[in-house]
Amino acid sequence: MLGHRELFHSNLLAWFFRCIPDAADLIFGSLTTGSSTLSQSTRKVQREKNNLDLLFRWPDRHPLVIENKVFSLPYETQLESYTVKAKVIGESPALWLLSLSDPGWPDGKKELGGRTWRWLSYKELAELIRSSLATEDRSYPAETMRHYALVVDLLSDIVQRVIVRDANETVALPINTMKALGDDRLISSMAKLRARSVAQFVSQALHTAGIKETVIESSLTNARPLNSWFLSTARAPGARAGWQLQGDQFRLALITPHLEGRSDIARQARFDFAKENEDFFDFGDLDKILGTEVSATKPLPGPSNPLGFNRYDPNFVYRYKLTPHITVRQLENAAVAVARKLVND
């Protein structure tokens, strides 16, 4: 289930649709609307039609598209592309996001690509599955779906313990939670989900502060969760400035595609450009927010690094401070402070 998460769940739900049609229609049929103008003559479900996870069809109803996300959430740009793909189907399909975690949409819906997407939680799906099955039905398919609903409940409970529920929590997944999870693959999945949850909080804080650019990146690199935000700067073509948090490092960084390269000359050019724009790397306004007033900005200048910058080739330059216990609230406030500084630059 961990190795092919979406595939496992999508395949099982398609199997449910075929094997217990009356029960499945109580669930999936209720997610779309009836129509007497459709030419579709058969009831069927398709997997990966136009790269859409699940496509349900009925003779007397509009099609239903479900995008299935288990331990992650799609970016809204991804759902917009799915909207375009769904239009190829025609017949105004209903569009639903099925996920363990809340995408944070008002009233559980959002317009993307000119169409409305709605959210169905796995927890709600489990409840719908149980209520759709006849009490007296003890067949193999019915019992399989009852067990599946229990698995979904357990997964939902795990997610609720992993996602951020209060901004005073630490950004990092708590140590006791990681110990309880045990399995390394599950810990990685939950750490990535935690980072996505953090991104939602910080994005909302930027929106509340009136910042137009509210997209917060969340990912898992080198087995560690990462959040970042960057804004284009007029100081060089294509250059972007912003922040990045990974592990215990809060970084102020420049992305310099105009100086991209892996040679010593290209690296030195990036360091020189960073030095010319040293105000981007000033932690002065952030120290009080992050509690890093007595913490040194790293890397420290030295014989092998006279300008005091770190890098990720081919175009990334940064300085950082150690923030091992940073909270979501601190990250929200730091993100707003950086954004306001760059917007006014």
N, C-alpha and C positions, 0 to 999 in steps of 0.2 A: 504493500500500500504506500510505503514511503518512496519507493523507486519510481513508480509511475502513478502519482497521486491522482491527477485529473483523469488520466486514462482509466484507472480502476473504477472510479466513481461514475464516470460517464458510461462506461460499458455496462456496469450493473444497473444503472437507471434505464438504459436502453433495453436491457434484458427484462426488467420489471415491466416496462411498457408493453413488451410483446407477450410475456407469460401471464400477467394478471391484468388484462385490459380494462376490466370494470373498475378496479381499484386505481390503476394508473390514471384513467381518465378523470376520476374524481379530483385528482391532484393537478395534473398537467393541463387537462381540459379547462380547469377553472382559471388558468393563468392567461387565457386568451378569450376572444369573443366569437360568437357564432356569426355565420354569414350564409345567405342562400344563393350567393352569386359565384361561388368558387367552383372551379372545374375539377378539382382534385377528387378522384374517385376512390382512393384507398386510404386506409389508416396505416401510417408507417412512421418509423423513426430512422433518422440517418445520423451517422457519426462523421464529423469532419467534412461536412458538406460546405464547400467554399471556405474551408478552414474554421468553420463554426463548430463548437464542441457538440452540441445536440440540436437537431432540427426535428420537430414533431409536426406531423400533418394529419388532418382529419377531413372527411368528405364535407362536413358541415361547419367547420370552424376555420378561423384564420390560423396560419402556421404559428408555431412557437419556437423561438430561438433561445437557448440557454447557453451562456458563457460560464463555464465551470472553473472556479478557483478555490483551491482547498487551503493551503497555507500561505497564500499570497493574494494580492489584489492587482488587477490590471491597472495600468495608468489610463487616464481618461482618453488620451490620444489613441490608445489601443482599442478602446471601445468605440471610438469614432470610426476607426477603420473597419470594425466589425459591422457598424451600421451601414456602411457603404456595401459591404459584402452581402448583408441581409437584404438590401434593396434589390439585388439580382434575383432573389427568390420570388419577389413580387407578392401580391396579396396581403400587403401590410402585416408582416409577422409581428407578434408581440415579442419584446426584447427583455430578457431577464438575466441578471447577474446572480449566480448561485455561489455563495462563499461562506466560509466560517466566520470571517470578521466583517464588521460593519464598514462599508465604504464612506460613511459619514454624509450621505445625501439627505437633504431636507425631505421629510416624509417618505424616505426610502426610495426616492426616484430622482432622476436628473435627465435633462435634455442634452443629448450628445449626437452631433452629426445630423441635427434636425429631427431626431426621433427620441422618444422617451424610453429610457432604461429604468427598470425597477429592480429592487433588491429582494432576493429570497434567501434567508439565512438557512444554513444546514440544520440548525436547531428546529426551525419551523418545519422544514422538510421532514425531519424525523417524526414530528408530531402528526403531520399530515399522513405519512405512511401508516402509522399505527392506527389512526382513525379510519383509514380507507379500507383496511383489511377486515373481512368478516370474522367475528369472534370464533365461529365454529370452524373456520378454515384452518386446518392444521397440515396442509399440504407442504411439500418441500419448498415451492416458491414462496408461499406465505411466511413460513418459518424463516427462510433466508432473509426476507425483507424485515422481519421483526428483529432478527439479530443485527442486520445492517443498521436499523434505526438506533439500536443500543450503541453500536460502534460510533455512530455519528454523534450521539449524546456525549460520549466520552471525549471525542475529539473537540467538541464544542466547549466542554469544561476545561480542557487543556488550554485552548485558545484564550478563554476568559481569564485564565491565570497568567497568561503571557503578555497580552496586549496592555498598553498603558490605559489606566482608568483614572489616574490623578496626576496632575502635572508636578506634584511634589515627589513622585517616584524617581528613581535613578533612570537614566537613559539605558544603561546596560541591563541585560537580563539578570535578575538577582541570583546570587550564587546558590542559594537553597533551592531555587526553581530549577536551575541547571542540574543540580545533584538529583533532584526528584525525577527529571526527565531521563537521565541515565544514558541513553543511546546517543552516540555522537551525531548520527544523521538527523535524529529528531531535534537535538539541541541546535544544530545548524539551521534547520527549517524554522524553529521557533525564534532563533536570534534574528533571522531575516524578517520574520513577521513582526517582531518587536520593533525593528528599525522602520518598517512601513508604518506601524502604529505611531511611532515617534514623529515621523514625517507628517502625518495627519495633524497632530497637535501643533507642530511648528508652522505648518502651512496656514492653519486657522489663525494663529497669532499674527502672522504677517498680514493676512487679509484684514483682521481687526484693526491693525495699525495703519491701514490704508496703503500698504505696499502692493503694487500691481503684480509683480513677479512673485508668485507664491508657490511655485513648484519646488518641492524638496526631493532630492534624489535619495533613494534608499536601496541598498544592495548589500551583498556579502562578498567581500574580497579578501583573499588570504585567510579564509575561515573566520573573518571578523566583520561584524555589521558596520555599515558606513552610511552616514547621512551628509549631504552637502547642498549648498546653494550658491549659484554664481550669477553674475549680472554682467552684461557687455559694458565695456568701458571705451570711451572715445580716445583713450591715450594711444591706442595702436589698433590697426585693422584686425578684427576677429578676437582681440584679447578680452578675457573675462576675469573678473575679480570676485572673491567671495570667501566662504569658509567651508571647512570640512571637519567632521568629527568621526574619528575611527579609534576604537578602543579608548585609551586614556589620553589621546592627543586631540586637542582642539587646534585646528590649523587655520591660519590666514594664508590665502594662496592666490596665485595668478596662473591662469591658463594662457599660454602664448603660442597659438598656432602659427603666427608669423615668424617665429623663431624655432620652429620644430626641427628636431634632429637628434641624433645620438652621438655625434662627434664631440670631441673636447671643445672645438670652436663654437658649436651650436650651444653647448651647455654654458660656456662662459658668456655668450651673448644673452642668454636668458638670465643669468645671474646679474649681468650689468644692467639689463632692463629692469629687473626687480629692485636693484639698488637705486636706480633713477626714480623709482616709484615707491620708495621706502615707506611713505605714509600709509600705503595699503596694509603694511605689516605692523602697524602700531596697535598694541594691546591696551593703550592707556584707558580708553573708554570701556574696555571689556573687563579689566582686572577686577573691578568692584562687583560686577555681575557674576563673574566666574569664580571669585574668591582666590584669585591668583596674584594678588598684589606683591607677595614675597617670593613668587615663583619666577625663575629666570626664563626669558624667551630663548628657545633653542632652535637650531644649533648655535652654540657659542662660537664666535669667530676664532679661528686658529690658523696655524701655518698652512694646513692643507685646505682650509676653507675660510679665507680671509674676509669674505663678505657675509658669512654666516647665513647661508640658505641651504635648505634641503631640496631635493628634486625627485620627481618621477619622470623618467623619459617617456615620450619624447618632448613634452611641452609644459610640464607642471613644476612650479617653484613655490616653496612654502616655508614658513616658520611656524612654530607651535609652542603651546604651553601644556603642561600636564594637568589634566582635570579628571582624576580617577573616579570621583564620586559625583560627577555632574548630574544634576537633575533635569528633567524635562523643562521645568520652569526656567532654569538658568539658560538652557539652550534656546528656549523661546525668546527670552529677553536679549540674549546675545545676537540671535539672528535678526531681530528687529533693529538693534543698534548698528550692526554691520550694514544692513539694507539701507537704513536712513543715511548713513555716511556716504555710501556709494551712489545712492539716488541723487544726493545733493552735490556730488563731485563735479 
